[in-house]
């Protein structure tokens, strides 16, 4: 996988730094605010997705039934 949560963290901090740039005009600041909102929305979805994957993996690790099958969308294939 190319992107990692650490990359997301870096993007969020870069957006924060751009918002903190005191040399921005009002128009530039408004543009950065819109951009930051978009980044934040995508980030929230990524974090929620990663949280779901983690919960699924934790549940899988706690299952004692050897015949347990992940739902199709969670595993790489239906038998994982």
N, C-alpha and C positions, 0 to 999 in steps of 0.2 A: 504494500500500500504506500502510495506516494505521500499523502498528507497524514499528519499525526496531530493529536490534541495539543502538543507543544507548539505546532505551527499555528493552530487556531489561537492559542494564548498570545503568541507573538503578534498576530494580526490585530487582536483586540487591543493590545498595548500600543501598537502603532496608530490605531484609530484614536485612542485616548491622547496620544502625543500630538496628533494633528489638531484635535479639538482644543488643546492647550496652547496652540501657537498664537501668541498675542499679536503677531504681525498680520494676521488674516483680516481682510475687509469683512464687512457685514455679509456681503454676498458670498464670499468664500467660506465664511463660518457657517452660513446657512446650508451651503452645499455639503460641507463636511458633516454637519448634523444629519442631513438626509442620508449621506453615505454611512455614517455610524449606525443609524437606525437599521439600515439594510443589513449591514454586517452583523449587528446584534441579533436580528431576526434569524438569519441563517445560522449563526452560532448557537442560538437557543435550540434550533432543530437538530443540529449536529450533536449537541450535548444530550438532548433527550434520547436520540437514537443510540448513542454510546451507552447511556444509562440502561436502556432496555436490553442491549446486548450483554452488558455486564450482569444484569439481573438474570437473564436467561442462562448465562454460563454458570452463575452461582447456583441456580436451581438445578441445572444439569449435574453439577458436581455433587449436589446433595441427594440425588435420586439413586436409590439402591437397586432399582429394577434394571436388569441387564438388557431387557427388551425395550427400554424407553427410546422413543424416536422424537427428535425435534420436529416442531412444525416446519413446514417447507421453507418459509421465509427466514427462519432463524439459522438453520444450519446451511452449510455449503451444498449439501444434498439432503434428501429426505432421511437418509440413514445415519447422519452424523449425530 
